[in-house]
Amino acid sequence: MRSKKILVLLLVFVISFLIYGCGYFHSDNQLHFGEPALVGIDKDHLKMIDEVIEKAIDKGKLPGATVLVARKKTVVYRKAFGDAQVLPTVEKMTIGKMFDLASITKPVATATSIMILAEKGELRLMDPVSKYIPEFTRYVDENGEESGPIRLYHLLTHTSGLPPYTNANDLKRMYGDPCPEHVIQHIATIEKRNPPGVNFDYSCLGFITLAEIVHRVSGMTIDEFLKKWIFEPLGMKSTTYCPPKELLSRIAPTEVFDGKPLRGKVHDPLAQLMDGKSGNAGLFSTVDDLAIFVQMLLNGGIYGKTRIISPMTVKAMTTVYHGLEFTGRGLGWDVCSDYSSNMGDIFPVSSFGHTGFTGTSICIDPTSETFVILFTNRVHIPDGNVIALRSKIANIVAGSIVEP
């Protein structure tokens, strides 16, 4: 009898190992792999992604890419294309490559951090920026009259009146590299272009400011805050600022300077001056890690047993902000602005996403519970451009959904 019990226990152990060890076990709200037909997707239609990406590579629009498509918590497409590096030597693309996410940092890192602090009651989106950065100036009109205060929600929706960018080379010449304190001071006192809430100007400066507010409120730098409150809890082990040396071989390089590809150092000039840890850019990640984050959003802020934000917060971030409908922006996320080509032409208006200058993009449709992650390092080659490719892939994925 005892030997039978031991045999049963051993069998249970083996079965558990096969299930857990092979990665097939998942809770009801976690991602798993499955056949497209199981979630109402036409597999043959979905394969059209291969052709459009390969054509774009052949035309010199990008060196390579990684793509992940999921619907109803099921990863139905996950593939690498082309090369991760072509200059000065060739290196094949693999699905586990890490990419410089560029502006996808804005919603994933910075906006989410701000909303976590809002949920904790440590700040309000109505708070004036000057509450946290006292030297932050307002817009002044031609008569010398000051506008109303610039508030946190203005920064999140790109309606603060801040210019889109500023000359990083000038700051570097004056203060050296890095010079994060001087960047913050410069943005705080830079001339504002218009009163807050009047115009939409996509601004990296606003999100650099937001990351500094996270620092001043929480006492943690943006990278420390993210590691504690988002990335470690979600098990996003390949998502980080300033990748350490042991990760460099996994990174798809961006531009080539003096014959050397930029690998593991953020591409954005202002983020470089922020020592790589900035609110506008600086995150590196993989399609697999970002898929976890995106599914967390589709789940209403939870993944597995880990809650990051509440369902109401997800809704607020991914819905066009009330009173600023002309922007087409939520709190950090792009809903239907002029920048939203990554959503294609078919997904409904409830979709949201974001793009990154280096060639990265996310498209999310909560109605069909579908998302598309496309990572490229198009800046690695001359004339790299993936604007049309983003739309085409989104359209193929939307067209492949044949059942509710």
N, C-alpha and C positions, 0 to 999 in steps of 0.2 A: 504493500500500500504506500509506504513511504517513498519507494522508488518511483511510483506513478505520480505522486505529488511533485517530486523533483523534476520529472519529465515534463509535467504540465507547466511548471514555473519556467523551465528552460524554454519551452515552446513559446510561452507568453513573452519572454525576454527577446527571443529571436524575432518574433512578429513585431514587437515594439521597436526594435532596432531598425527593421526594414522600413517601417512606417515613418518613424521620427528621423532616423539617420539619412534616409533617402530624400527627405524634404517633402514628402507627400502629405504629411499631417498639417492641417491648418484649422484655425477656428473659423467661425462663420463669417467674420468680417476681414479675414486676411486673404491675400492674393495666393492663387495656386495656378498651375498650368492645366490647360484643357483644350480639347478640340473646339475650333470655332463654331461648328454646328450646334454644340451644346448650349451656346449662348446666342443663337440666332444670327450667326455671321456666316456669309458665303465664303468659304475658304479659297475658292478659285479667284473670286473677285479681289480678296485681300492680297493675293499674291501679285497683283498688279503693282504693288509698292516696289517690288524688286526691279521691274523694268524702268520705272520713272527715276529711281535713284541711280541705277546703272547708267542710264542715258545722261543724267546730270553730271555724273563723274566723268564720263567720256567727253563731255563738252567742256570740262575744266571748271565746273561750277563749285566743286568741292573735292577734297582728296578722298574722303570716306565718311562713313556715318554709322551710328548705332540707332536702332529703332525698336521701340516696344509699344505694343498695342494691347489693351485689356478692355474687357467688358464684363460687367457683373462679377467682379472680383476674380476673373479668369484671364490669365495672360494667354492670348491666342496667337501672338506674333512677337518674335524677339530675334533680331538678326543684326549682324555686322556686315558692312560693305566696304570695299576699297581698302585704302591705306590710311593709317593713322599719321604717317609722316612720309613726305616725298622729298623733302629738302633738309639737309644735303644728302641724306640716304633714305632708302625706302624701308618702311616698317608697316607690316600688315595690321589692319584694324581687327580688334577683337571685341566681343560683347562686353567685357569687363573694363574697357577703357574709361578712365576718368577724364572729364572735360571741364574746361573753364566755362562756367555757366553764365558769366557776364551778368546781364540785367535780370536774369531769372532769380538772382540773389535778392532782388527787391521784394517780391511777394513771399518767396519761400523763407527767407531769413529775416529781413528787416520788418516787414509788415506783420508777420506772424508774431515776432517778438513784442512789438508794440501792442498787439491785441492781447497777448498773454498778460502783459502788465496792466492793460485796461481791465481785463477780467479779474485781476487781483485787487483792483481798486487803487492801484499805485499811480495812475494817471488817467486823464480823460482826453478824448479826442478833441473836445472843445477847448482844452487848455491852450493858452497862447504859447508859442515857441519860446518867447522871452521869459516865461516862468522857469524854464530849465537852462536857457542860454541867455542871460540878461542883456548881453550886448547885441542880440539879434534885432536888427533895425526893421522898420516898416517901409512901405512904399510912400514916397513923397511926391506930390503932383507939382505941376509947373508953378503953382502959387505958393509952394512951400507947405501945403497942408498934408498932414500925415493921414494915411488910411487907417482903417480899423486893424486890430491885431491879426497877425498871421497865426493860424491855429494848426494843431497837429493834423487834423483831417485835411487841411489844405495841402500839406506836404504829401500825404498818402495818395491824394487824388491829382497831384501835379497842378494845383490851382493856387499856389502860394505867391506867385509873382516872381519867384526866383528864375533866373535865366537857366537854360538847359544845361550849360556847362561853363567851365572857366579854363583859362590857359594854365595847364599844369606845368609847362616848361618855365613860365615866369615864376611860379611859386618855387619850383625846384632850384632855379638860379638864385633866388633871394634867400631861401631857408634851408636848402639841402634836401636830401632824400634818404629816409622818409621825414616828413614834417607834419604829422597829423594835427597837432595843436594849431599850427598856422593855417592849415586847410580849413578847420572849423571856424577860426577867427575870420578868415577871408570870406567864407560863405555868409557868416552872420552879418557882416558889414557891407557886403556887396550891394550895389544899387539894384533895387527891385524894379521889375519891368512894368508892373501894373498892380492895382489893388488886389487883395486876395479874393478868390471866388469868382473872378470875372473872366479870365482866360485860361485855357488849357495849354500849358507848355511842359512837355515831357522833360523832367528835370532830374538829373543825377544828383544835383546839389541838395535837393530836398531829402533824398534817402540817405545821403551821407549825414545830414543833420539828424535824421531820425535814429540812426545807429548811435550817434553820440548821446541822444536823449536816453536810449536804452542803457547806455553806460552810466550816465549820471543818476538815473533813477534806481537802477539795480545794483550799482557798484561793480558790475562785471562788464568786461569788454564784449562786443557783439559775438565773438567766437566762443568765449566762455559761456555766455548766456545760452547760445544755441546748443552747445554740447550738453549742458545740464538739462535744459527744458525740452529739447526736441530730438536731437540726433541720437544721443545715448538711449533715451527711453524708447525710441522707435527702432533701435538696432541698425541705424544708418551708419555703418562702419566705414563706408567709402565716401563720406561727405564731410568736407572740412575746408577751412581757410588754410592758406600757407601749408600745402602738403609737405610732410617730412621727406627726407631723402629716400627712405625705404619705399615710398609710393611713386617716386618720379618715373620709374620705368613703366608704370601703368597709365601715365598721362599722355593724352593726345596733344602735341605741341601746337601753339598758335603761330604767331608771326616769326619770321626768320630775320635776325639782325646780325649783320657782319658774318653771315654764314652759319650762325648758331640759332637753332630753333628755341623759342621761348617755351620752356617746359616746367610747369609747376609754379611759375610766377604769374600773377594776375596780369591780364593783357591791358586792362583799363588804366590810363595814366594817373588819374586821380586816386584810384584804389591803390596804385603803387605807392603814392605819397602817403597814403593812410597805412603804410606798412603791410599791405595786403589784406587788411581786415576792415572792410568798408561796408557801408550800407547799400551802395549802388551796384557793387560787383565784388568778386573775390572768392565766391564759393566754387569748389570743384566737386564733381559727383559723377555717378554712373546712372544709366537708365534704370537699373534695378533698384538702387536706393531711392531715386526720385519717384519710382512707381509706388513705393511704400508711402511716401509723403502724400502723393496724389490720392491714393486710395483712402488714406486717413481723412482727407477732405470730403471725398464722396461718402464716407461712412458717417459724416457729421462730426468730425473732429476726433475720432477714436480709431485705433488700430490694435487688434488683439485685445488686451486688457488695459492698454495705455491710452488715456485720454489726454490730448494735447490742448484742444480748445473745445468750446461748446458748439452745438449745432447752430445756435443763433449767431455766434461769432463767424462761423463759416458762411452763413447766409449774408451777413453784413459785408464780409470781405469780397464776396463774389457777385454782389448785386450793385447795379449802378447807384452811386451815392445820391440820396435824396437832396434835391435842390441844385445838384450839379449834373443834371441829366445830359447837358451838352458835352460833357467830357467822355461819356461812354466808359467810365472807369469805376471800379469798386475800390475797396481799401487795399491798394497794392496790386490787385489783379485787373487785367484788361478784360472788359466785357464786350464792348462793341465800338472801340475807338478806331481812328484811322490806322492804328498800329496793329490791328488784329487780323492780318492776313493769314496768320497761322491757324485760324479757326475755319478757313475755307469758305465754301459757298452754300453748304448743305446743312450743317449742324444748326440747331435752333438758336434763337437769340439768347436763350438762357445759358449758353456755353460761355466759358471763360478760359483764360490762359495767359501766357506771356512769352516773350521772345528774348534772346540774348544776342548782342552784337557779334559775338564770335561764331554764331551759327546754330545756336541751341533754341529749342522751342517746346512748349507744352500746350496741348489743346485738350480741354476737359468738357464733356457734355453730361451734366448730372441727370438730364431727362432720360437718356438711354444708358446711363451708367458706363460710359465709354471714355477712354482717354488715349491720347497719342503722345508719345515722347520721342522727339527727333533731336539727336545730338550730332552736330558736325563741327569741324574746326575749319570752316570755310576761309577764315583769314590766313590760314597757313599757305595758301597759294594766291598768286596774282589773279585779280578779277573774280574771286570767289563770291558767289551770290546764291542764297537759298530761299529768297522771298517767294518765288513762284513754286518751288519744290514743297515748301511748307503747306501751301494751299492745296496742291495736287494730292499730297498724301492724306490730308484731312478729308478731302472729297472722296478719295478711294475708300477710306475707312468708313465714312458715313454711308457711302453707296453699298458697302458690304453688309450693312445691317438689314436683314430681310425679315426678321421676326421681332416682336416686342420683347 
